Amino acid sequence: MSGYVGILVSDPWLQNQFTQVELRSLKSHFVSIKRESGKLTLGDLPAKMSRLKVVGSENLTDQDRASFIQDLHPNLDEDVDFEFFLRVYLKLQAHATATTGSGGKNNSSSAFLKAATTTLLHTISESEKASYVAHINNYLGQDDFLKKYLPIDPSTNDLFEIVKDGVLLCKLINVAVPGTIDERAINTKRVLNPWERNENHTLCLNSAKAVGCTVVNIGTQDFIEGRRHLVLGVISQIIKIQLLADLNLKKTPQLVELVDDSKDVEELMSLPPEKILLRWMNFQLKKAGYKKIVTNFSSDVKDAEAYAHLLNVLAPEHSNPSALAAKNPLERAKLVLEHADRMGCKRYLTAKDIVEGSPNLNLAFVAHIFQHRNGLSTQTKQISFLENLADDTQISREERAFRFWMNSLGNLTYINNVFEDLRNGWALLESLDKISPGIVNWKIANKPPIKMPFRKVENCNQVVKIGKQLKFSLVNIAGNDIVQGNKKLILAYLWQLMRYNILQLLKNLRFHSHGKEITDADILEWANTKVSSTRSHSRMNSFKDKSLSDGTFFLELLSAVQPRVVNWSLVTKGVTDDEKKMNATYIISIARKLGCSIFLLPEDITEVNQKMILTLTASIMYWFLKQPVEDRPSGISDSEGSSQLETISNSTTDDSASESSMEEHGNL
């Protein structure tokens, strides 16, 4: 259920300087660079541009780049957006060409861009590759299926060959977030045909999105062809999710030691895990008497001093006075890693990686230290704060689903917590523009960072106005309610936005020439018609029909749209809670394996969460209607599918099938 990709740049001149492939590649790198530190300023660009391997600039030092950029734009604190980034990229390329004296036809911008993109697409960090290979060998080395291929030699490119059948990446996702993929759905024959291999990659990509990875502009073909930078990018995100999994109060309640009162606890709960990791690190460094504040996992740790102090306070019994006394950062980094080894702490980076400031590898190192020994008190009286905080499992599940869905749209703003990150309205405006291009008036929108509260209210007022324009149910709602972080309202708005998105996708697919709206009732009737066409007596009376909890109806629906996808020998009777959960997990995995982009959990099926049941049904319907007629099961024609839907659409224009799916939010 992906949203509209949109125009990557609005400036016509810039559009003419790049191909769409080049723009997508550069956009992917820009988003990745920006996410590392949360923002990107001109002062950050010299080091970041060196990683892009801009053709012609190989002989320029970081100092050369910095001085050139400063000459162009003296204010190094200025934020960089994507179009600004592209302009600097082009100017740096031209400067590098002039400096190195390249002549002839290669002096043309397009020639350089083609070469730059080729180089860019194949630029990977050998240190990161070696680190990820070590992680994979460690966690998957004993897997029954993979052990015949592992351990992988990090000095070779074997990793990129092994991922080509999709099994390793699926298994790695399950290591990061156990239970995400029902392994019964993975095709694990020794030799897979192209169809089975593609299914594994589709399952992997949709599951990666569902655990929080950003996989915009990455397709199954990228894995099949072993495109190294894209493969490593996905692996990096999966491993990061695994390493940061314990950095929340639910998994590690002792983290409340980092704050003083319940208000601070709520703030802590809203932080992304890497920010919590930094706060924890500074909390421990303060104990050690370290005066500096660590704000990133790159330049602030390059001299290894912070690491030496951190390990001394966490494991003083293994300390070596020479680490703090060392004058050479590389020597100090080596002593730090020896200290970590004596602690028994896993680590996959080298001293060189520390002093070069590799953000991904340094973050992984600190996360490993936290997992091994966090130095927090096991007798935390502050845990009483947690008992006073509302623990609404349903709100938590919905927040998770909407967060991952929004991040899958390809917005520049990455959402870590919908209740905090949507309060300035910008990310909601970005999402609205993806789903309904042109609907946002960007001339009156205020771009972050926004210091004045009334500017946030202006953004959120536009969000509410557009919602009403799209016929969302928003009674007595004002933009200030979003700014204040009203959880019930935010979830209600996001649900209507997600629902609108899938209904529009369905409408555009089949009714673009008729202008008819698709309703919840249409989706319900389509699903029942599909299942009855297989001579099954199963029926869904509504999206909150309790009989859906055993999973039988959805297994029959999936089998109706693609008979080969369900292995009925793996299906349980769905009588006990365990059997229902096994069926639900299988349903989600085979739907993702088909190509459905869904964000629900097994509990949403077993407990019949009507909102998530609707999105599951609609996603299956959307996938089916996108398939070429020749690929559909025999006996189902295109005209049959279209006429069935058109008849339904003509017969009902309300949403009664969902039984007022917005009823609990309608009078907010």
C-alpha positions as CSV (number, residue, x, y, z in Angstrom):
1,M,0.0,0.0,0.0
2,S,2.7,2.4,-1.0
3,G,1.9,6.1,-1.6
4,Y,2.5,8.4,-4.5
5,V,6.3,8.7,-5.1
6,G,6.0,12.3,-6.1
7,I,8.4,14.6,-8.0
8,L,11.8,14.4,-6.5
9,V,12.7,18.1,-7.3
10,S,10.5,21.0,-8.3
11,D,13.2,23.1,-10.0
12,P,13.0,22.5,-13.8
13,W,16.7,23.4,-14.2
14,L,17.7,20.7,-11.7
15,Q,15.4,18.2,-13.3
16,N,17.3,18.7,-16.6
17,Q,20.7,18.0,-15.0
18,F,19.9,14.5,-13.8
19,T,18.1,11.4,-14.9
20,Q,15.4,10.0,-12.7
21,V,17.6,7.0,-11.8
22,E,20.4,9.5,-10.8
23,L,18.0,11.6,-8.7
24,R,16.6,8.5,-6.9
25,S,20.1,7.4,-6.1
26,L,21.2,10.8,-4.8
27,K,17.9,11.2,-2.9
28,S,18.5,7.8,-1.2
29,H,22.0,8.9,-0.1
30,F,20.7,12.3,1.0
31,V,18.1,10.8,3.2
32,S,20.6,8.3,4.7
33,I,23.1,11.1,5.4
34,K,20.5,13.3,7.0
35,R,19.2,10.5,9.2
36,E,22.6,9.9,10.7
37,S,22.6,13.1,12.7
38,G,19.0,14.2,12.4
39,K,19.9,17.3,10.4
40,L,22.3,18.4,7.7
41,T,24.1,21.8,7.6
42,L,26.5,23.2,5.1
43,G,29.3,22.6,7.7
44,D,28.6,18.9,7.5
45,L,28.8,18.7,3.7
46,P,32.6,18.4,3.1
47,A,32.9,15.1,5.0
48,K,29.6,13.8,3.7
49,M,30.4,14.7,0.1
50,S,33.7,12.7,0.3
51,R,31.6,9.6,0.9
52,L,29.7,10.2,-2.3
53,K,32.8,9.8,-4.4
54,V,32.0,12.8,-6.6
55,V,33.8,12.1,-9.9
56,G,36.7,14.4,-10.4
57,S,37.1,15.2,-6.7
58,E,39.1,12.1,-5.7
59,N,42.2,14.3,-5.3
60,L,40.5,16.9,-3.1
61,T,40.9,16.8,0.6
62,D,38.1,17.5,3.1
63,Q,39.8,20.8,3.7
64,D,39.6,21.6,-0.1
65,R,36.0,20.8,-0.1
66,A,35.3,22.8,3.1
67,S,37.1,25.8,1.8
68,F,35.2,25.7,-1.6
69,I,31.8,25.3,0.0
70,Q,32.6,28.1,2.5
71,D,33.5,30.4,-0.4
72,L,30.1,29.6,-2.0
73,H,28.0,29.9,1.1
74,P,29.7,31.6,4.2
75,N,26.9,30.6,6.6
76,L,27.9,27.0,7.5
77,D,25.1,26.6,10.0
78,E,22.4,26.9,7.3
79,D,20.2,23.8,6.9
80,V,20.5,21.9,3.6
81,D,17.5,20.6,1.8
82,F,17.6,18.1,-1.1
83,E,17.7,20.8,-3.9
84,F,20.4,22.8,-2.1
85,F,22.3,19.5,-1.8
86,L,22.1,18.8,-5.5
87,R,23.3,22.4,-6.4
88,V,26.3,22.0,-4.1
89,Y,26.9,18.5,-5.7
90,L,27.0,20.0,-9.2
91,K,29.2,22.9,-8.2
92,L,31.6,20.7,-6.4
93,Q,31.8,18.5,-9.4
94,A,32.5,21.4,-11.7
95,H,35.1,22.8,-9.3
96,A,36.8,19.4,-9.0
97,T,36.9,19.1,-12.8
98,A,38.5,22.5,-13.2
99,T,41.0,21.8,-10.4
100,T,42.1,18.5,-11.9
101,G,42.2,19.9,-15.4
102,S,40.1,17.2,-17.1
103,G,39.3,18.2,-20.6
104,G,37.5,17.0,-23.7
105,K,34.0,15.6,-23.9
106,N,34.2,14.4,-20.3
107,N,33.9,18.0,-19.2
108,S,30.2,17.9,-19.9
109,S,27.9,17.8,-16.9
110,S,26.0,14.8,-18.1
111,A,29.1,12.7,-18.7
112,F,30.3,13.4,-15.2
113,L,27.0,12.7,-13.7
114,K,26.7,9.4,-15.4
115,A,30.2,8.4,-14.2
116,A,29.4,9.8,-10.7
117,T,26.2,7.8,-10.4
118,T,28.0,4.6,-11.5
119,T,30.7,5.2,-8.9
120,L,28.1,6.2,-6.4
121,L,26.0,3.1,-6.9
122,H,28.9,0.8,-6.2
123,T,30.5,2.7,-3.3
124,I,30.4,0.6,-0.1
125,S,32.3,0.6,3.1
126,E,34.4,-2.6,3.4
127,S,34.6,-2.0,7.2
128,E,30.8,-2.0,7.4
129,K,30.5,-5.0,5.2
130,A,33.0,-6.9,7.4
131,S,31.1,-5.9,10.5
132,Y,27.7,-7.0,9.1
133,V,29.2,-10.3,7.9
134,A,30.6,-10.9,11.4
135,H,27.1,-10.2,12.9
136,I,25.4,-12.5,10.5
137,N,27.9,-15.3,11.1
138,N,27.4,-14.9,14.8
139,Y,23.6,-14.9,14.9
140,L,22.7,-17.2,12.0
141,G,25.7,-19.5,11.9
142,Q,23.7,-22.3,13.5
143,D,20.5,-21.9,11.5
144,D,19.5,-25.3,10.0
145,F,19.1,-24.0,6.5
146,L,21.9,-21.4,6.4
147,K,24.7,-23.2,8.2
148,K,25.8,-24.9,4.9
149,Y,26.5,-21.4,3.6
150,L,28.0,-19.8,6.7
151,P,30.4,-18.5,7.9
152,I,30.7,-16.0,5.2
153,D,34.3,-14.7,4.4
154,P,34.1,-10.9,4.9
155,S,37.1,-10.4,2.5
156,T,35.0,-11.8,-0.4
157,N,31.7,-10.7,-2.0
158,D,30.0,-14.0,-1.0
159,L,27.4,-12.1,1.1
160,F,25.9,-10.6,-2.1
161,E,25.6,-14.0,-3.7
162,I,24.0,-15.6,-0.6
163,V,21.3,-12.9,-0.3
164,K,20.1,-13.6,-3.9
165,D,17.6,-16.2,-2.8
166,G,16.1,-14.0,-0.1
167,V,16.4,-16.5,2.8
168,L,19.2,-14.9,4.7
169,L,17.5,-11.5,4.8
170,C,14.2,-13.0,6.0
171,K,16.0,-14.9,8.7
172,L,17.9,-11.7,9.7
173,I,14.7,-9.8,10.1
174,N,13.5,-12.5,12.5
175,V,16.7,-12.2,14.5
176,A,16.1,-8.4,14.8
177,V,12.3,-8.7,15.6
178,P,11.5,-12.3,16.5
179,G,8.3,-13.6,15.0
180,T,7.9,-11.0,12.3
181,I,8.1,-13.6,9.5
182,D,6.5,-17.0,9.8
183,E,9.3,-19.1,8.5
184,R,6.9,-21.6,7.1
185,A,6.2,-19.0,4.4
186,I,9.9,-18.7,3.3
187,N,10.8,-20.8,0.3
188,T,13.8,-22.8,1.4
189,K,14.5,-25.3,-1.4
190,R,18.1,-25.7,-2.3
191,V,17.5,-24.4,-5.8
192,L,14.7,-21.9,-6.1
193,N,13.0,-21.0,-9.4
194,P,12.7,-17.2,-10.2
195,W,9.1,-17.1,-8.9
196,E,10.0,-18.5,-5.5
197,R,13.1,-16.3,-5.2
198,N,11.0,-13.2,-6.1
199,E,8.5,-14.2,-3.4
200,N,11.2,-14.4,-0.8
201,H,12.5,-10.9,-1.7
202,T,8.9,-9.5,-1.7
203,L,8.3,-11.1,1.8
204,C,11.6,-9.6,3.0
205,L,10.9,-6.0,1.7
206,N,7.4,-5.9,3.0
207,S,8.5,-7.3,6.4
208,A,11.4,-4.9,6.6
209,K,8.9,-2.0,6.1
210,A,6.8,-3.5,8.8
211,V,9.6,-3.4,11.4
212,G,10.6,0.2,10.6
213,C,13.2,0.0,7.7
214,T,13.1,2.5,5.0
215,V,13.1,0.7,1.6
216,V,11.8,3.4,-0.7
217,N,13.1,2.9,-4.3
218,I,14.4,-0.6,-3.5
219,G,12.9,-3.5,-5.4
220,T,13.3,-7.3,-5.5
221,Q,15.5,-7.0,-8.6
222,D,18.1,-5.1,-6.6
223,F,18.5,-8.2,-4.3
224,I,18.4,-10.7,-7.2
225,E,21.2,-8.7,-8.9
226,G,23.1,-8.3,-5.6
227,R,23.4,-4.5,-5.8
228,R,25.8,-4.1,-3.0
229,H,25.1,-0.6,-1.7
230,L,21.4,-1.4,-1.5
231,V,21.8,-4.8,0.1
232,L,24.2,-3.3,2.8
233,G,21.8,-0.5,3.4
234,V,18.9,-2.8,4.2
235,I,21.2,-5.1,6.3
236,S,22.5,-2.1,8.2
237,Q,18.9,-1.0,9.1
238,I,17.9,-4.5,10.2
239,I,20.9,-4.9,12.5
240,K,20.4,-1.4,13.9
241,I,16.8,-2.3,14.8
242,Q,18.1,-5.4,16.6
243,L,20.9,-3.6,18.5
244,L,18.6,-0.8,19.7
245,A,15.6,-3.1,20.6
246,D,16.3,-2.9,24.4
247,L,16.5,0.9,24.4
248,N,13.0,1.5,25.7
249,L,11.4,1.5,29.1
250,K,9.3,-1.6,28.4
251,K,12.4,-3.7,27.8
252,T,14.8,-1.9,30.2
253,P,12.8,-0.1,32.9
254,Q,16.1,0.7,34.6
255,L,16.4,3.5,32.1
256,V,14.2,5.7,34.3
257,E,17.4,6.3,36.3
258,L,18.3,8.7,33.5
259,V,15.5,11.1,34.5
260,D,14.3,12.9,37.6
261,D,10.5,12.9,37.5
262,S,7.5,11.5,35.6
263,K,7.4,14.4,33.1
264,D,10.9,13.6,32.1
265,V,10.0,9.9,31.8
266,E,7.3,10.8,29.2
267,E,9.9,12.8,27.3
268,L,12.3,9.9,27.5
269,M,9.7,7.5,26.2
270,S,9.2,9.7,23.1
271,L,12.9,9.8,22.1
272,P,14.2,7.6,19.3
273,P,16.4,4.7,20.6
274,E,19.7,6.2,19.3
275,K,18.9,9.4,21.3
276,I,18.3,7.3,24.4
277,L,21.6,5.6,23.8
278,L,23.4,8.9,23.7
279,R,21.6,10.1,26.9
280,W,22.6,6.9,28.6
281,M,26.2,7.3,27.4
282,N,26.4,10.9,28.7
283,F,24.8,9.8,32.0
284,Q,27.6,7.3,32.5
285,L,30.3,9.7,31.3
286,K,29.2,12.3,33.9
287,K,29.9,9.7,36.6
288,A,33.4,9.3,35.2
289,G,34.0,13.0,35.3
290,Y,34.1,13.4,31.6
291,K,33.4,17.1,30.8
292,K,32.3,16.9,27.1
293,I,28.8,16.1,25.9
294,V,28.7,13.4,23.2
295,T,26.1,14.4,20.6
296,N,26.8,11.9,17.9
297,F,28.5,8.6,17.1
298,S,31.1,10.1,14.8
299,S,33.2,13.2,15.4
300,D,32.5,13.2,19.2
301,V,34.0,9.7,19.7
302,K,36.8,9.7,17.1
303,D,39.5,10.4,19.7
304,A,38.3,7.3,21.8
305,E,38.5,9.4,25.0
306,A,34.8,9.1,25.7
307,Y,35.0,5.3,25.2
308,A,38.0,5.0,27.6
309,H,36.0,6.9,30.3
310,L,32.8,4.9,29.6
311,L,34.4,1.5,29.9
312,N,36.3,2.6,33.0
313,V,33.1,3.5,34.8
314,L,31.2,0.3,33.6
315,A,34.0,-2.2,34.0
316,P,36.8,-0.7,36.2
317,E,38.1,-4.2,36.9
318,H,39.3,-4.4,33.3
319,S,40.6,-0.9,33.0
320,N,44.1,0.0,31.7
321,P,45.5,3.4,32.8
322,S,47.4,3.5,29.5
323,A,44.1,4.2,27.6
324,L,43.6,7.6,29.1
325,A,47.3,8.4,29.0
326,A,47.7,7.6,25.4
327,K,48.4,10.6,23.2
328,N,47.7,8.9,19.9
329,P,43.9,8.4,19.2
330,L,44.6,5.2,17.2
331,E,46.6,3.7,20.1
332,R,43.9,4.7,22.6
333,A,41.2,3.1,20.3
334,K,43.2,-0.1,20.3
335,L,43.3,-0.1,24.1
336,V,39.6,0.6,24.3
337,L,38.8,-2.4,22.1
338,E,41.1,-4.6,24.3
339,H,39.1,-3.4,27.3
340,A,35.9,-4.3,25.6
341,D,37.3,-7.8,24.8
342,R,38.2,-8.4,28.4
343,M,34.6,-7.5,29.4
344,G,33.4,-10.1,27.0
345,C,31.5,-7.4,24.9
346,K,30.7,-8.2,21.3
347,R,32.2,-5.8,18.8
348,Y,32.7,-5.9,15.1
349,L,34.6,-2.6,14.5
350,T,38.4,-1.9,14.4
351,A,40.4,0.9,16.0
352,K,40.6,2.4,12.5
353,D,36.8,2.5,12.3
354,I,36.7,4.4,15.6
355,V,39.2,7.1,14.6
356,E,37.6,7.5,11.2
357,G,34.3,8.2,12.9
358,S,32.1,5.6,11.2
359,P,28.7,6.5,12.6
360,N,27.0,3.1,11.9
361,L,29.8,1.0,13.4
362,N,30.3,3.3,16.4
363,L,26.6,3.3,17.2
364,A,26.7,-0.5,17.0
365,F,29.7,-0.6,19.4
366,V,27.9,1.5,22.0
367,A,24.7,-0.5,21.6
368,H,26.7,-3.7,22.2
369,I,28.3,-2.1,25.4
370,F,24.8,-1.2,26.6
371,Q,23.5,-4.7,26.0
372,H,26.4,-6.3,27.8
373,R,26.7,-4.0,30.8
374,N,24.5,-0.9,31.1
375,G,25.6,0.1,34.6
376,L,22.1,1.0,35.7
377,S,20.7,0.1,39.1
378,T,18.6,-3.0,39.4
379,Q,16.9,-1.4,42.4
380,T,15.3,1.6,40.8
381,K,12.9,3.3,43.1
382,Q,12.1,5.5,40.1
383,I,10.3,2.6,38.5
384,S,7.3,3.8,40.5
385,F,7.0,6.5,37.9
386,L,6.3,3.9,35.3
387,E,3.3,2.5,37.2
388,N,1.6,5.9,36.9
389,L,2.0,6.2,33.2
390,A,-0.9,4.9,31.1
391,D,0.0,1.6,29.4
392,D,-2.6,1.3,26.6
393,T,-1.6,-1.7,24.5
394,Q,-4.0,-0.8,21.8
395,I,-2.7,2.8,21.5
396,S,0.8,1.4,21.4
397,R,0.0,-1.1,18.6
398,E,-1.8,1.5,16.5
399,E,1.0,4.1,17.0
400,R,3.5,1.5,15.7
401,A,1.4,0.6,12.7
402,F,0.8,4.2,11.6
403,R,4.4,5.1,12.2
404,F,5.7,2.4,10.0
405,W,3.1,3.1,7.4
406,M,4.0,6.8,7.3
407,N,7.7,6.0,7.0
408,S,6.9,3.7,4.1
409,L,5.5,6.6,2.1
410,G,9.0,7.9,1.3
411,N,8.7,11.2,3.2
412,L,12.0,13.1,4.0
413,T,10.9,13.4,7.7
414,Y,11.4,10.1,9.5
415,I,8.9,9.4,12.3
416,N,10.2,7.9,15.5
417,N,7.0,8.6,17.6
418,V,3.8,9.8,16.0
419,F,2.6,11.6,19.2
420,E,5.8,13.8,19.3
421,D,7.0,14.0,15.7
422,L,3.7,15.1,14.2
423,R,3.0,18.0,16.5
424,N,4.5,20.6,14.2
425,G,2.3,19.4,11.4
426,W,5.1,19.2,8.8
427,A,5.3,15.4,8.5
428,L,1.5,15.3,8.2
429,L,1.6,17.8,5.4
430,E,4.3,15.7,3.7
431,S,2.1,12.6,3.9
432,L,-1.0,14.4,2.7
433,D,1.0,15.6,-0.3
434,K,2.2,12.1,-1.1
435,I,-1.3,10.7,-0.9
436,S,-3.1,13.5,-2.7
437,P,-0.5,15.4,-4.7
438,G,-1.0,19.2,-4.9
439,I,-3.5,19.3,-2.0
440,V,-1.0,21.1,0.3
441,N,-0.5,24.9,0.0
442,W,3.2,24.9,0.6
443,K,3.3,28.7,0.4
444,I,1.7,29.0,3.8
445,A,3.5,25.9,5.4
446,N,6.2,26.5,7.9
447,K,9.3,24.2,7.5
448,P,11.1,22.8,10.6
449,P,12.9,23.7,12.8
450,I,9.9,25.8,14.1
451,K,10.5,27.8,17.2
452,M,7.3,29.8,17.4
453,P,4.4,27.7,18.7
454,F,1.8,29.6,16.5
455,R,3.7,28.5,13.4
456,K,3.1,24.9,14.4
457,V,-0.6,25.7,14.9
458,E,-0.7,27.2,11.4
459,N,0.6,23.9,9.9
460,C,-1.8,21.8,11.9
461,N,-4.7,24.1,11.0
462,Q,-3.9,23.3,7.4
463,V,-3.8,19.6,8.2
464,V,-7.3,19.8,9.8
465,K,-8.6,21.9,6.9
466,I,-7.3,19.4,4.3
467,G,-8.8,16.5,6.4
468,K,-12.2,18.1,6.2
469,Q,-11.7,18.7,2.5
470,L,-11.1,14.9,2.2
471,K,-14.3,14.3,4.2
472,F,-12.6,13.0,7.4
473,S,-14.7,13.0,10.5
474,L,-13.1,15.8,12.5
475,V,-15.9,17.3,14.7
476,N,-14.8,20.2,17.0
477,I,-11.1,19.7,16.1
478,A,-8.5,22.5,15.8
479,G,-4.9,22.4,14.8
480,N,-3.9,23.1,18.4
481,D,-5.2,19.7,19.4
482,I,-2.4,18.1,17.2
483,V,0.2,20.6,18.5
484,Q,-0.8,19.5,22.1
485,G,-0.2,15.9,21.2
486,N,-3.8,14.6,21.7
487,K,-3.2,10.9,21.2
488,K,-6.8,9.9,20.5
489,L,-7.1,12.7,17.9
490,I,-3.8,11.9,16.2
491,L,-4.6,8.2,15.9
492,A,-8.1,9.0,14.6
493,Y,-6.6,11.3,11.9
494,L,-4.0,8.8,10.9
495,W,-6.5,6.0,10.6
496,Q,-8.7,8.1,8.3
497,L,-5.6,9.1,6.3
498,M,-4.5,5.5,5.9
499,R,-8.0,4.4,4.9
500,Y,-8.3,7.3,2.4
501,N,-5.0,6.2,0.9
502,I,-6.0,2.6,0.2
503,L,-9.5,3.6,-1.0
504,Q,-7.9,6.1,-3.5
505,L,-5.4,3.5,-4.7
506,L,-8.3,1.1,-5.4
507,K,-10.4,3.9,-7.0
508,N,-7.5,4.9,-9.3
509,L,-6.9,1.3,-10.3
510,R,-10.3,0.5,-11.5
511,F,-12.5,3.6,-11.6
512,H,-10.4,6.4,-13.0
513,S,-12.7,6.7,-15.9
514,H,-16.0,6.5,-13.9
515,G,-15.1,8.7,-11.0
516,K,-16.8,6.4,-8.5
517,E,-15.7,6.2,-4.9
518,I,-14.8,2.8,-3.4
519,T,-16.3,2.2,0.0
520,D,-15.7,-0.2,2.9
521,A,-18.8,-2.1,1.7
522,D,-17.3,-2.6,-1.7
523,I,-14.2,-4.2,-0.2
524,L,-16.3,-6.4,2.1
525,E,-18.4,-7.6,-0.8
526,W,-15.4,-8.2,-3.1
527,A,-13.8,-10.4,-0.4
528,N,-16.9,-12.5,0.2
529,T,-17.5,-12.9,-3.6
530,K,-13.9,-14.1,-4.0
531,V,-14.1,-16.7,-1.2
532,S,-17.5,-17.9,-2.3
533,S,-16.1,-18.4,-5.9
534,T,-14.0,-21.3,-4.4
535,R,-17.2,-22.9,-3.2
536,S,-16.3,-22.2,0.4
537,H,-19.1,-21.4,2.9
538,S,-16.9,-18.9,4.9
539,R,-18.2,-15.4,5.0
540,M,-17.2,-12.1,6.7
541,N,-20.3,-10.3,8.0
542,S,-18.3,-7.1,8.9
543,F,-14.7,-6.1,9.6
544,K,-15.3,-6.8,13.3
545,D,-16.9,-10.3,12.7
546,K,-15.5,-12.3,15.7
547,S,-15.4,-15.5,13.5
548,L,-12.4,-14.0,11.7
549,S,-10.2,-14.6,14.7
550,D,-9.3,-18.2,13.6
551,G,-7.9,-17.0,10.3
552,T,-9.8,-19.4,8.1
553,F,-11.6,-16.7,6.0
554,F,-8.3,-14.8,5.2
555,L,-6.5,-18.1,4.3
556,E,-9.4,-18.9,1.9
557,L,-9.3,-15.4,0.5
558,L,-5.5,-15.6,-0.1
559,S,-6.0,-19.0,-1.7
560,A,-8.7,-17.6,-3.9
561,V,-6.5,-14.8,-5.3
562,Q,-3.4,-17.1,-5.6
563,P,-4.1,-20.8,-5.1
564,R,-0.4,-21.8,-4.8
565,V,0.4,-19.4,-2.0
566,V,-1.3,-21.3,0.9
567,N,0.2,-24.6,2.1
568,W,-2.9,-26.1,3.7
569,S,-0.8,-28.7,5.5
570,L,0.6,-25.9,7.6
571,V,-2.8,-24.5,8.6
572,T,-4.2,-25.2,12.1
573,K,-7.8,-25.7,13.1
574,G,-7.7,-22.3,14.8
575,V,-9.5,-23.5,18.0
576,T,-7.0,-22.6,20.7
577,D,-5.3,-19.3,21.2
578,D,-2.0,-20.7,20.1
579,E,-3.5,-22.2,16.9
580,K,-5.2,-18.9,16.1
581,K,-1.9,-17.0,16.5
582,M,-0.1,-19.5,14.3
583,N,-2.7,-19.0,11.5
584,A,-2.6,-15.2,11.9
585,T,1.2,-15.1,11.7
586,Y,1.0,-17.3,8.6
587,I,-1.6,-15.0,7.0
588,I,0.5,-11.9,7.4
589,S,3.6,-13.5,6.0
590,I,2.0,-15.0,2.9
591,A,0.1,-11.7,2.2
592,R,3.5,-9.9,2.4
593,K,5.0,-12.7,0.3
594,L,2.4,-12.0,-2.4
595,G,3.2,-8.3,-2.4
596,C,0.8,-6.7,0.2
597,S,2.3,-3.9,2.1
598,I,0.6,-4.3,5.5
599,F,1.5,-3.1,9.0
600,L,-0.7,-5.2,11.3
601,L,0.3,-7.7,14.0
602,P,-1.0,-11.3,14.6
603,E,-3.0,-9.9,17.5
604,D,-4.9,-7.6,15.2
605,I,-6.3,-10.7,13.5
606,T,-6.9,-12.8,16.6
607,E,-8.5,-9.9,18.4
608,V,-10.3,-8.8,15.3
609,N,-9.1,-5.2,15.2
610,Q,-11.6,-3.9,12.6
611,K,-9.3,-1.1,11.4
612,M,-6.5,-3.4,10.7
613,I,-8.8,-6.1,9.3
614,L,-10.1,-3.5,6.8
615,T,-6.5,-2.6,5.7
616,L,-5.6,-6.3,5.3
617,T,-8.6,-7.0,3.1
618,A,-8.1,-3.9,1.1
619,S,-4.4,-4.6,0.5
620,I,-5.2,-8.1,-0.7
621,M,-7.9,-6.7,-3.0
622,Y,-5.4,-4.0,-4.3
623,W,-2.7,-6.6,-5.0
624,F,-5.2,-8.8,-6.9
625,L,-6.6,-6.1,-9.1
626,K,-3.1,-5.0,-10.1
627,Q,-2.2,-8.4,-11.5
628,P,-2.3,-8.9,-15.3
629,V,-5.3,-10.9,-16.3
630,E,-3.2,-13.8,-17.6
631,D,-1.6,-14.1,-14.1
632,R,-4.8,-14.6,-12.3
633,P,-6.2,-18.0,-11.3
634,S,-8.1,-19.6,-14.1
635,G,-11.8,-18.7,-14.4
636,I,-11.4,-15.1,-13.2
637,S,-11.5,-12.6,-16.0
638,D,-10.7,-8.9,-15.9
639,S,-14.3,-8.0,-17.0
640,E,-15.7,-10.2,-14.2
641,G,-13.6,-8.4,-11.6
642,S,-14.4,-5.0,-13.0
643,S,-18.1,-5.6,-13.4
644,Q,-18.4,-7.1,-9.9
645,L,-16.8,-4.0,-8.4
646,E,-18.8,-1.6,-10.5
647,T,-22.1,-3.3,-9.5
648,I,-21.1,-3.1,-5.9
649,S,-20.0,0.6,-6.2
650,N,-23.4,1.5,-7.8
651,S,-25.3,-0.4,-5.2
652,T,-23.9,1.3,-2.1
653,T,-22.3,4.6,-1.3
654,D,-22.0,4.4,2.5
655,D,-19.5,2.7,4.8
656,S,-21.9,0.5,6.7
657,A,-19.8,-2.6,6.2
658,S,-17.3,-1.3,8.6
659,E,-20.1,-0.7,11.1
660,S,-19.0,2.9,11.6
661,S,-15.3,2.1,11.6
662,M,-14.7,5.6,13.0
663,E,-17.4,5.4,15.6
664,E,-15.0,5.5,18.5
665,H,-13.3,8.6,17.1
666,G,-16.2,10.3,15.3
667,N,-17.1,12.8,18.2
668,L,-13.6,13.7,19.3
